[in-house]
Amino acid sequence: MIFEVFNPKVIYFCNQKTLIMSKRDLKKYLNDLNKKQLEAQIIELYEKFSAIKTYYDFVFNPKEEKLLQECKLKISNEYFPIKTSGRPKKPKMRRSVAQKYIKHFILLGVDPFVIADVMLYNIEIALAFSAERLVTQELFYKSMFNSFEQAVRFMIAHGILNEFKPRITAILNKTIQQKWYNKQDFAAIIERIES
């Protein structure tokens, strides 16, 4: 299958491969554009791609607190769903909901403190759920440990671990109180960061 990738200066014909422009080539291409052409391209990208529209909407109006509250509501609904009719809804307990928000926040460039807050909130709400109901799925505990490990790594990478240590310790203590089968894995992470 032969297709074209158009660049105003070069037309590439390739055979079932997607050409990827290097950052250097992109910079060179953008430098050759005048201001009006550059504005036109950015407007076209804004209108064509929802991810770019979302990014610019956030850059010009960063409502981190609103995003954070919306995110926490969605995460809590995974464990404690809001009743819409007379019958209570069954909790879905999907870690992927929080992961999607975390990835989205990282792409937007949201403050690392907000991202770390979401990461820990996800684990804290799961702990609150497991305190009320017995969770028998081993995958639940494994995924919460993965979330915990990811959160600690993120905080270390951004130099904000000390600000969140009380919450991290509280999470460990709750896994011990609730007798999570993998509580020693949580403890091992704490031991590593304290040594």
C-alpha positions as CSV (number, residue, x, y, z in Angstrom):
1,M,0.0,0.0,0.0
2,I,1.5,3.3,-1.0
3,F,0.4,6.6,0.5
4,E,1.6,10.2,0.8
5,V,2.7,12.2,3.7
6,F,2.7,15.8,2.6
7,N,5.1,18.4,3.8
8,P,5.2,21.7,1.8
9,K,8.8,21.1,1.0
10,V,9.0,17.4,0.5
11,I,6.7,14.6,-0.5
12,Y,7.5,11.2,0.9
13,F,6.3,8.1,-0.7
14,C,6.5,5.2,1.6
15,N,5.6,1.5,1.7
16,Q,3.3,0.7,4.7
17,K,5.4,2.8,7.1
18,T,4.4,6.0,8.8
19,L,7.0,8.6,8.6
20,I,7.7,10.5,11.8
21,M,9.1,14.0,11.6
22,S,12.0,14.5,14.0
23,K,11.9,17.4,16.5
24,R,14.8,19.1,14.6
25,D,12.9,18.8,11.3
26,L,9.8,20.2,12.9
27,K,11.7,23.2,14.3
28,K,13.2,23.9,10.9
29,Y,9.8,23.7,9.3
30,L,8.2,26.0,11.9
31,N,11.0,28.5,11.5
32,D,10.3,28.8,7.8
33,L,6.7,29.8,8.5
34,N,5.7,33.4,8.9
35,K,3.5,34.4,11.9
36,K,0.3,34.3,9.9
37,Q,1.0,30.8,8.6
38,L,2.0,29.6,12.1
39,E,-1.3,31.0,13.6
40,A,-3.3,29.3,10.8
41,Q,-1.7,25.9,11.6
42,I,-2.3,26.3,15.3
43,I,-5.9,27.2,14.7
44,E,-6.3,24.2,12.4
45,L,-4.8,21.9,15.0
46,Y,-7.0,23.4,17.7
47,E,-10.1,22.8,15.6
48,K,-9.1,19.3,14.3
49,F,-7.7,17.6,17.4
50,S,-9.6,17.4,20.7
51,A,-6.5,16.7,22.7
52,I,-4.9,20.0,21.5
53,K,-8.2,21.9,22.2
54,T,-8.2,20.4,25.7
55,Y,-4.6,21.4,26.2
56,Y,-5.1,25.0,25.1
57,D,-8.3,25.3,27.0
58,F,-6.4,24.3,30.2
59,V,-3.4,26.5,29.4
60,F,-5.5,29.6,29.1
61,N,-7.9,28.7,31.9
62,P,-6.3,26.3,34.3
63,K,-9.1,25.3,36.7
64,E,-7.1,22.7,38.6
65,E,-9.4,22.7,41.6
66,K,-12.4,22.0,39.4
67,L,-10.6,19.2,37.6
68,L,-9.5,17.7,40.9
69,Q,-13.0,17.7,42.3
70,E,-14.4,16.2,39.2
71,C,-11.7,13.5,39.2
72,K,-12.2,12.6,42.9
73,L,-16.0,12.4,42.3
74,K,-15.5,9.9,39.4
75,I,-13.0,7.8,41.4
76,S,-15.2,7.7,44.5
77,N,-18.2,6.7,42.3
78,E,-16.2,3.6,41.3
79,Y,-16.3,2.4,44.9
80,F,-19.3,4.2,46.3
81,P,-21.7,4.7,43.4
82,I,-24.4,7.3,43.7
83,K,-27.9,5.9,43.7
84,T,-29.8,7.0,40.6
85,S,-33.0,5.1,41.2
86,G,-34.3,3.1,44.2
87,R,-31.8,0.3,43.8
88,P,-28.2,0.8,44.9
89,K,-25.6,0.4,42.1
90,K,-22.9,-2.2,42.3
91,P,-19.3,-0.8,42.7
92,K,-17.1,-1.3,39.7
93,M,-13.8,-0.7,41.5
94,R,-11.9,0.1,38.3
95,R,-8.3,1.4,38.8
96,S,-8.3,2.4,35.2
97,V,-10.6,5.4,35.9
98,A,-8.0,7.0,38.2
99,Q,-5.2,6.0,35.8
100,K,-6.9,7.7,32.9
101,Y,-7.2,11.0,35.0
102,I,-3.6,10.7,36.2
103,K,-2.3,10.3,32.6
104,H,-4.6,13.2,31.4
105,F,-3.3,15.4,34.2
106,I,0.3,14.6,33.4
107,L,-0.3,15.4,29.7
108,L,-1.9,18.8,30.6
109,G,1.0,19.7,32.9
110,V,-1.1,19.9,36.0
111,D,0.8,20.7,39.2
112,P,2.6,17.6,40.5
113,F,1.0,18.1,44.0
114,V,-2.4,17.8,42.4
115,I,-1.4,14.7,40.6
116,A,0.1,13.1,43.7
117,D,-3.1,14.0,45.6
118,V,-5.1,12.1,43.0
119,M,-2.8,9.1,43.1
120,L,-3.1,8.8,46.9
121,Y,-6.8,9.6,46.9
122,N,-7.4,6.6,44.6
123,I,-5.7,4.3,47.1
124,E,-7.4,5.9,50.1
125,I,-10.9,5.5,48.6
126,A,-10.1,1.9,47.9
127,L,-9.0,1.4,51.5
128,A,-12.2,3.0,52.7
129,F,-14.2,0.6,50.5
130,S,-12.3,-2.5,51.7
131,A,-12.8,-1.4,55.3
132,E,-16.6,-1.7,54.7
133,R,-16.7,-4.7,52.4
134,L,-14.6,-7.8,52.1
135,V,-12.8,-7.8,48.7
136,T,-11.8,-11.3,47.6
137,Q,-10.3,-10.4,44.2
138,E,-6.5,-10.7,44.5
139,L,-6.2,-8.4,41.5
140,F,-7.7,-5.5,43.6
141,Y,-4.9,-5.7,46.1
142,K,-2.2,-6.0,43.4
143,S,-3.5,-3.0,41.4
144,M,-3.7,-0.9,44.6
145,F,-0.1,-1.9,45.3
146,N,0.9,-0.9,41.7
147,S,-0.9,2.4,42.3
148,F,1.0,3.0,45.5
149,E,4.4,2.2,44.0
150,Q,3.6,4.5,41.0
151,A,2.6,7.3,43.4
152,V,5.8,7.0,45.5
153,R,8.0,6.9,42.4
154,F,6.1,10.0,41.0
155,M,6.6,11.9,44.3
156,I,10.3,11.0,44.5
157,A,10.8,12.1,40.8
158,H,9.2,15.5,41.5
159,G,10.8,16.0,44.9
160,I,7.5,16.1,46.8
161,L,7.7,12.9,48.8
162,N,8.1,14.6,52.2
163,E,4.9,16.6,51.8
164,F,2.9,13.4,51.4
165,K,4.7,11.1,53.9
166,P,1.9,11.3,56.5
167,R,-0.6,10.1,53.9
168,I,1.7,7.4,52.7
169,T,2.3,6.1,56.2
170,A,-1.5,6.2,56.9
171,I,-2.0,4.1,53.8
172,L,0.5,1.5,55.1
173,N,-1.1,1.5,58.5
174,K,-4.6,0.9,57.0
175,T,-3.3,-2.0,54.9
176,I,-1.9,-3.6,58.1
177,Q,-5.2,-2.9,60.1
178,Q,-7.3,-4.4,57.3
179,K,-4.9,-7.3,56.9
180,W,-4.3,-6.9,53.2
181,Y,-2.5,-10.0,52.0
182,N,0.2,-7.8,50.3
183,K,0.7,-5.4,53.3
184,Q,4.4,-6.4,53.5
185,D,4.9,-5.1,49.9
186,F,3.6,-1.7,51.0
187,A,5.9,-1.8,54.0
188,A,8.9,-2.7,51.8
189,I,8.3,0.5,49.8
190,I,8.2,2.6,52.9
191,E,11.4,0.9,54.2
192,R,13.2,1.7,51.0
193,I,12.3,5.4,51.0
194,E,13.2,5.8,54.7
195,S,16.7,4.2,54.3
